[in-house]
Amino acid sequence: MMDRKHIQHLYWRIGFGIAPSPLALLAKKNKKQVVDALFKASETVEPLKIDTTELETLMAAPYEDMKDNMRDFLKLSKEKTKELNAAWIDRLATTNALLREKMTLFWANHFVCEDNNFIYTQKFHNTLRAHALGNFKDFVMAISKEAAMTKYLNTKQNKKQKPNENFARELMELFTLGVGHYTETDIKESARAFTGYGHDLKGDFVFRERQHDEGNKTFFGKTGNFDGDAIIGIILENPQCAHFICEKIYRYFVNDTLDEVRVNEMAQVFYADYDIEKLMRFVLLSDWFYEEQNRGSKIKSPIEFLVGIKTMVPVSFNNAKQELYLQKLLGQTLLDPPNVAGWKGGRSWIDSNTIVLRLKLPSLLLNKGYISKVKQGDIDAVAEASKAIFQKQYGKKFATTAHWETFNEHYKNVPIQDLKSYVLACDMHKPANAYLDGLEKTSKQDYCIQLMSLPEYQMC
């Protein structure tokens, strides 16, 4: 049977926690059965779709109306992007296909892209989801042909008369090899191979032969009339590509501190056929994935933090804009990356401003800023003062409805003293224990908020 702590660790890394009932059922299975169930649930690809009929109508209008239409189109695209943001958050908090959705979140910060045309944004987003557990070579080829990417990294302007090197450079630097594993000549030659890439108004790939450079290119020591797909194939022949991707997956799913022995093991598996599912099975079935130094060792990203709260206690925002605003305050807005390199992650998620917001946020969203009273005779003036400052700064900016009935149903058979083992991914430090001992435990709901307000809750 699989150890309960190992199951919880698994579900913190590929999801956002696990409730008592499914945990109890999984604890009767062995590790392979538990991991197999995760992959089984993620077999089917369910695209996340927001209606684009109105946008398509604007795009199909006569050319003379284009100026007015474009203004309306961009405004509507912005609103649709916000809708997709909210829908993605809800999907992450409620889906059974946890592994596919978490992998989609991972790849969105690897193949970084954004666009002001929502039709292209949504198509790109669902391409990430479709390939999230597939073949990496097919994935890279599909990404190179996405309308949003050809716009974002200027492949659309890449023509044989005047090659644009942006995509070729980022393809190697950020998407496949990492800095220092290619030359400027490799960039120039591979850029020629991607000339002629474009798309139609619907966002479907179009190869414009007249704009493509048909001449021989010399790339990584090979010479031929290479196109973009051939360049990607040559890149993947380099074992460094497998190693680079495995380093990123290790940091995201295992530990921010690399273990080169484990990364090399992963790279050997991945390089064999670039099968993402096979790689993830290897990681999740490895004993080292569950070792103590890897459990509760990672700082939750803002999205992991927010979705984790919604997973424990479903909470809805009375004004959808507030959820988007909250992401901005925390430092990670879905579909709006800071730059082509994406978010750094790790310790960069926490600073003097975001830590205060993170520690107070559970009480603000779930209980209007109230945490609990200290026990009679105890005094915590600093906590009371900081709570007052926080309420003044944020109290009126968020109006939410907490659906405690879901929490009550899931945790009805869990004694209040055992609740921390379901809420926290790591052990509590002595100061945190002392803090909890100084608070009144009037209900499981209050105690849940208290636990979520600890520094330990920032970890997964």
Secondary structure, 3 states (H helix, E strand, C coil): CCCHHHHHHHHHHHCCCCCHHHHHHHCCCCHHHHHHHHHHHCCCCCCCCCCCHHHHHHHCCCHHHHHHHHHHHHHHHHHHHHHHHHHHHHHHHHCCCHHHHHHHHHHHCCCCCCCCCHHHHHHHHHHHHHHCCCEHHHHHHHHHCCHHHHHHCCHHHCECCECCCHHHHHHHHHHHCCCCCCCHHHHHHHHHHCCCEEECCCCCEEECHHHCCCCCEEECCEEECCCHHHHHHHHHCCHHHHHHHHHHHHHHHCCCCCCHHHHHHHHHHHHHHCEHHHHHHHHHHCHHHHCHHHCCCCECCHHHHHHHHHHHCCEEECCHHHHHHHHHHHCCCCCCCCCCCCCCCHHHHCCHHHHHHHHHHHHHHHHCCCCCCECCCCCCHHHHHHHHHHHHHHCCCCCEEECHHHHHHHCCCCCHHHCHHHHCCCCCCHHHHHHHHCECCCCHHHHHHHHHCCHHHHEC
